[in-house]
Amino acid sequence: MRKIGVLFIFIFAIAIIMGLLMSQSLVVMQRIAHVSNVAGWGQVKSRTDSDFKPLAGAEYVRAGDTLSTGAQASLALNWLDGTRIRVGPSTVITVLKCQLNKSTQTETSLFKLDVGQIWIRILKVLTQQSKFEIRTPTATAGVRGTIFSVQVTPDGNTEVSVYEGTVSVQSASGPVEVAENSVALLGSSETVAQVLDLTPEDRRGWDNALDDLGPYLQITHPGPDETISSDSVSVSGICEQGATVTVNDQSVTPRLNGRFSIQLPLSPQQHALTIRAVATDAQGHTTTVTRELQRISPPSD
């Protein structure tokens, strides 16, 4: 009887632990990023893979995935809440953790940058308990809502450039606050961090980067090579949460999942159509996507 009682208690304890684990998994939501703006050669490796695979065809990136881009390559990672990371050439970055605790609304996003450069855009201000960090070989950059970049040079040094907001950087030489329009240079433990103003060259680099850091916007239909044979065309797409969208200057209201659609009429004399979709975020940043379509005559009866 005693053995049966001990076994019952053991099974009961296991059931409680499993219940807690299952309830926790329901509360914690893993966040994934949509891959867009892919240019050039890249590869990806998941936490369960031993080798890299070509990035072509990959639509999403999850926690545990490592991305590697070629010398002339780049891409963008897009989360539904408006967080966006542009990955530059010759870059290796790992998504360590990316999750939301729905019970406490606490977000945890951790990335490891081995080499190369990334540009980050975080629209919303994170809670005190939330964490967004970029870890490099010589520093850790943490933010709550801003636009900034992190670069790891081939010799292992780290540069943190801030376009908007403030970034807290922790290195072996101590903590550093990097303000707007500044760049921090962080080397080995023997090197004291330097914080400098952005140079004109830095600002020109940011002007180019901001083109890829606007709100996420994609036209999913029609495709780039489709033709029109009817008197109207259905346009559908997806954008980030909170963005406003216009299609050919007509306002469109996205659904909660970011998807939108609109029907555009064509006149009988119209033989071509330019679709111009514009997304605007709360800070006034915009992204424009266009489609050039040709109209063909419908087959005769």
C-alpha positions as CSV (number, residue, x, y, z in Angstrom):
1,M,0.0,0.0,0.0
2,R,2.8,2.4,0.8
3,K,4.4,1.9,-2.6
4,I,1.0,2.5,-4.3
5,G,0.6,5.7,-2.3
6,V,4.1,6.9,-3.2
7,L,3.4,6.1,-6.9
8,F,0.1,8.0,-6.7
9,I,1.8,11.1,-5.2
10,F,4.5,10.9,-7.9
11,I,2.0,10.7,-10.7
12,F,0.0,13.5,-9.2
13,A,3.1,15.7,-9.0
14,I,4.0,14.9,-12.6
15,A,0.5,15.9,-13.7
16,I,0.7,19.2,-11.9
17,I,4.1,20.0,-13.5
18,M,2.8,19.0,-16.9
19,G,-0.3,21.2,-16.4
20,L,1.8,24.2,-15.4
21,L,4.1,23.7,-18.4
22,M,1.1,23.5,-20.7
23,S,-0.5,26.6,-19.2
24,Q,2.7,28.4,-19.6
25,S,3.0,27.5,-23.2
26,L,-0.5,28.9,-23.8
27,V,0.5,32.2,-22.1
28,V,3.8,32.6,-23.9
29,M,3.4,33.2,-27.6
30,Q,6.4,32.7,-29.9
31,R,6.8,35.6,-32.3
32,I,7.9,35.0,-35.9
33,A,9.3,37.5,-38.5
34,H,8.3,37.6,-42.1
35,V,11.3,37.8,-44.5
36,S,11.1,40.5,-47.3
37,N,13.2,42.7,-49.5
38,V,15.7,39.8,-50.2
39,A,18.5,40.8,-52.5
40,G,21.5,38.7,-53.3
41,W,22.6,35.4,-51.8
42,G,21.8,34.3,-48.2
43,Q,21.4,31.2,-46.2
44,V,19.5,30.2,-43.0
45,K,20.0,27.5,-40.4
46,S,17.4,26.5,-37.8
47,R,18.3,25.3,-34.3
48,T,17.5,21.7,-35.4
49,D,19.7,21.8,-38.5
50,S,23.4,21.1,-38.6
51,D,24.0,22.9,-41.9
52,F,22.9,26.1,-43.6
53,K,20.3,26.0,-46.4
54,P,19.7,28.6,-49.1
55,L,17.5,31.5,-48.0
56,A,15.6,31.5,-51.2
57,G,12.0,30.5,-50.5
58,A,12.1,31.1,-46.8
59,E,9.2,33.2,-45.7
60,Y,9.5,33.3,-41.9
61,V,12.3,33.4,-39.3
62,R,11.8,31.9,-35.8
63,A,13.7,31.8,-32.6
64,G,16.8,29.7,-33.0
65,D,17.3,30.6,-36.6
66,T,20.7,31.9,-37.8
67,L,20.9,34.1,-41.0
68,S,24.0,34.7,-43.1
69,T,24.1,37.1,-46.0
70,G,26.6,37.3,-48.9
71,A,28.9,40.3,-49.7
72,Q,26.3,42.0,-51.9
73,A,23.1,40.7,-50.1
74,S,20.5,42.2,-47.8
75,L,17.1,41.4,-46.4
76,A,14.5,42.6,-44.0
77,L,12.8,40.9,-41.0
78,N,9.3,42.1,-40.2
79,W,7.2,41.5,-37.1
80,L,3.5,42.3,-37.0
81,D,3.9,45.0,-34.3
82,G,6.1,47.1,-36.6
83,T,9.5,46.0,-35.4
84,R,11.8,45.7,-38.4
85,I,15.4,44.7,-38.8
86,R,17.3,45.3,-42.0
87,V,20.2,42.8,-42.4
88,G,23.1,44.1,-44.4
89,P,25.8,42.4,-46.5
90,S,28.3,39.9,-45.0
91,T,26.3,39.6,-41.8
92,V,25.6,36.7,-39.4
93,I,22.7,37.1,-37.0
94,T,20.9,34.7,-34.7
95,V,17.4,35.1,-33.3
96,L,18.0,33.8,-29.7
97,K,14.6,34.5,-28.4
98,C,11.5,36.3,-29.5
99,Q,8.3,35.9,-27.5
100,L,5.4,37.7,-25.8
101,N,3.9,36.8,-22.4
102,K,0.2,37.4,-23.0
103,S,-0.5,37.4,-19.3
104,T,1.9,40.2,-18.4
105,Q,2.3,41.7,-21.8
106,T,6.1,41.3,-21.4
107,E,8.1,41.0,-24.5
108,T,11.6,39.4,-24.8
109,S,13.6,39.8,-28.0
110,L,17.2,38.7,-28.0
111,F,19.6,38.6,-31.0
112,K,23.2,37.7,-31.4
113,L,25.2,39.6,-34.1
114,D,28.5,37.9,-34.9
115,V,29.6,40.1,-37.7
116,G,28.2,42.6,-40.2
117,Q,25.5,45.3,-39.7
118,I,21.8,45.5,-38.9
119,W,19.5,48.5,-38.7
120,I,16.6,48.2,-36.2
121,R,13.3,50.1,-36.0
122,I,11.1,49.7,-32.9
123,L,8.0,51.8,-33.0
124,K,6.3,51.1,-29.6
125,V,7.8,51.8,-26.2
126,L,8.4,48.6,-24.4
127,T,7.4,48.0,-20.8
128,Q,9.9,48.1,-18.0
129,Q,9.8,44.3,-17.7
130,S,10.3,43.8,-21.5
131,K,13.7,43.3,-23.1
132,F,15.1,44.0,-26.6
133,E,18.8,43.3,-26.9
134,I,21.4,42.9,-29.6
135,R,24.4,41.0,-28.3
136,T,27.8,41.2,-30.0
137,P,31.3,39.9,-29.1
138,T,32.1,43.1,-27.2
139,A,28.8,44.7,-26.2
140,T,25.1,44.4,-25.5
141,A,22.7,47.1,-26.8
142,G,19.3,47.4,-25.1
143,V,16.4,49.6,-26.1
144,R,12.7,50.3,-25.4
145,G,11.7,52.0,-28.6
146,T,13.9,53.7,-31.2
147,I,15.7,53.5,-34.5
148,F,19.4,52.5,-34.3
149,S,22.0,50.3,-35.9
150,V,24.6,47.8,-34.6
151,Q,27.7,46.9,-36.6
152,V,30.4,44.3,-35.7
153,T,33.6,44.9,-37.7
154,P,35.8,42.0,-39.0
155,D,38.2,42.6,-36.1
156,G,35.4,42.2,-33.6
157,N,34.8,45.8,-32.6
158,T,31.2,47.1,-32.2
159,E,29.6,50.4,-33.4
160,V,26.2,51.5,-32.2
161,S,24.6,54.3,-34.2
162,V,21.4,56.0,-33.0
163,Y,19.1,57.8,-35.3
164,E,16.1,58.3,-32.9
165,G,15.8,57.7,-29.2
166,T,18.5,56.4,-26.8
167,V,20.3,53.1,-26.6
168,S,21.9,51.6,-23.5
169,V,25.1,49.8,-24.2
170,Q,26.9,47.5,-21.8
171,S,30.5,46.6,-22.5
172,A,33.5,45.3,-20.6
173,S,34.5,48.9,-20.0
174,G,31.2,49.7,-18.4
175,P,27.7,51.1,-19.3
176,V,27.3,53.8,-22.0
177,E,24.2,55.8,-23.0
178,V,24.1,56.6,-26.7
179,A,21.8,59.5,-27.5
180,E,20.1,60.5,-30.7
181,N,22.5,61.4,-33.6
182,S,25.4,59.8,-31.9
183,V,27.6,56.7,-32.4
184,A,29.4,54.6,-29.8
185,L,32.7,52.8,-30.6
186,L,33.3,49.8,-28.4
187,G,36.4,47.6,-28.6
188,S,38.1,45.1,-26.3
189,S,38.0,45.3,-22.5
190,E,41.1,47.5,-22.5
191,T,39.5,50.1,-24.7
192,V,37.3,52.8,-23.2
193,A,34.1,53.3,-25.2
194,Q,33.9,56.5,-27.3
195,V,30.7,58.3,-28.1
196,L,30.8,60.7,-31.1
197,D,28.4,62.8,-33.1
198,L,27.2,61.4,-36.4
199,T,29.3,62.5,-39.3
200,P,27.8,63.7,-42.6
201,E,28.8,60.3,-44.1
202,D,26.9,58.6,-41.2
203,R,23.8,60.7,-42.0
204,R,23.9,59.8,-45.7
205,G,24.1,56.1,-44.7
206,W,21.0,56.6,-42.5
207,D,19.2,58.3,-45.4
208,N,19.7,55.1,-47.5
209,A,18.8,52.8,-44.6
210,L,15.6,54.5,-43.7
211,D,14.2,53.6,-47.1
212,D,14.1,50.0,-45.9
213,L,13.0,50.8,-42.3
214,G,9.5,52.2,-43.1
215,P,6.3,50.3,-42.2
216,Y,6.1,46.7,-43.6
217,L,3.9,46.6,-46.7
218,Q,3.4,43.9,-49.3
219,I,1.1,43.6,-52.3
220,T,0.2,39.9,-52.4
221,H,-2.2,40.2,-55.4
222,P,-1.8,40.8,-58.3
223,G,1.7,39.5,-58.9
224,P,4.4,41.5,-60.8
225,D,3.8,39.6,-64.1
226,E,0.1,39.3,-64.1
227,T,-2.1,40.8,-66.8
228,I,-5.7,42.2,-66.7
229,S,-8.5,41.0,-68.9
230,S,-11.5,42.4,-66.9
231,D,-13.1,45.8,-66.2
232,S,-11.5,45.9,-62.7
233,V,-8.7,44.4,-60.7
234,S,-8.7,43.2,-57.1
235,V,-5.7,44.4,-55.1
236,S,-4.8,42.7,-51.8
237,G,-1.9,42.9,-49.4
238,I,-0.6,42.9,-45.9
239,C,0.9,45.7,-43.7
240,E,2.0,46.0,-40.1
241,Q,-0.4,46.7,-37.2
242,G,-1.3,50.4,-36.8
243,A,-0.3,51.5,-40.3
244,T,-2.7,53.4,-42.5
245,V,-2.9,52.3,-46.1
246,T,-3.9,54.0,-49.4
247,V,-4.1,52.3,-52.8
248,N,-4.0,54.7,-55.7
249,D,-4.9,57.5,-53.3
250,Q,-7.9,55.6,-51.9
251,S,-7.9,54.9,-48.2
252,V,-8.1,51.2,-47.2
253,T,-8.8,49.9,-43.7
254,P,-6.6,46.8,-42.9
255,R,-8.0,44.1,-40.7
256,L,-6.5,43.2,-37.3
257,N,-4.1,40.7,-39.0
258,G,-2.8,43.5,-41.3
259,R,-4.5,42.2,-44.4
260,F,-6.3,44.6,-46.8
261,S,-8.1,44.5,-50.1
262,I,-9.7,46.9,-52.6
263,Q,-11.3,46.7,-56.0
264,L,-10.0,49.1,-58.6
265,P,-12.2,49.8,-61.7
266,L,-10.8,50.3,-65.2
267,S,-12.2,52.4,-68.0
268,P,-12.8,50.8,-71.4
269,Q,-10.0,52.8,-72.9
270,Q,-7.4,51.9,-70.2
271,H,-4.7,49.5,-71.4
272,A,-2.3,49.8,-68.5
273,L,-2.6,50.2,-64.7
274,T,-0.1,51.4,-62.1
275,I,-1.0,50.2,-58.6
276,R,0.6,52.4,-56.0
277,A,0.1,51.3,-52.3
278,V,1.4,53.5,-49.5
279,A,1.7,52.5,-45.8
280,T,2.2,55.2,-43.2
281,D,3.1,54.5,-39.6
282,A,2.3,56.5,-36.4
283,Q,5.6,58.5,-36.8
284,G,5.0,59.5,-40.4
285,H,7.4,57.0,-42.0
286,T,6.2,55.7,-45.3
287,T,6.7,52.6,-47.5
288,T,5.6,52.5,-51.1
289,V,5.0,49.4,-53.3
290,T,4.0,49.6,-56.9
291,R,2.8,47.2,-59.6
292,E,2.8,47.9,-63.4
293,L,0.0,45.8,-65.0
294,Q,-0.9,45.5,-68.7
295,R,-4.5,44.9,-69.9
296,I,-5.2,42.4,-72.6
297,S,-8.4,41.9,-74.5
298,P,-10.6,39.0,-73.2
299,P,-11.0,36.1,-75.6
300,S,-13.8,36.4,-78.1
301,D,-16.8,34.0,-77.9
